[in-house]
Amino acid sequence: MHEMSLCEGVLQILESEAKRQHFTKVKTVWLEIGTMSGVDIEAMRFCFDVIVRHSLADGARLEIIEVPAQAWCLDCAQTVTVQQRYDACPQCGSYQLQVTSGEEMRIKELEVE
């Protein structure tokens, strides 16, 4: 379950930012997670609650924003939304797609005290 290590990384970022920006409590974390990132959203929620226990984010709400995967079609020169890797272009049917987003995970916003 790599979601556990992802949540540990998020907590490290929160702790680092707390020192840098002088806050002591995290109330809400907004995470953008790409639909092709391989992250199981429910596992992420569970792991987040476990990892942040007894930390500056104890009791924090985790809001997840799913980012749709997008790709550039080399044949029709369009940016298209794809559901999974190796999908055909919904515009022209080509398989010459280069994924441009949807694989990432990032902290978008924090609500802190």
Protein Blocks (a to p, Z undefined) as FASTA:
>chain_A
ZZlmmmmmmmmmmmmmmmmnopabdfbdcddddfklopafklmmmmmmmmmgoiakgoia
cdddddddddddfklopacddfbghiacfknopabdcdfbhjaccdfbdcdZZ
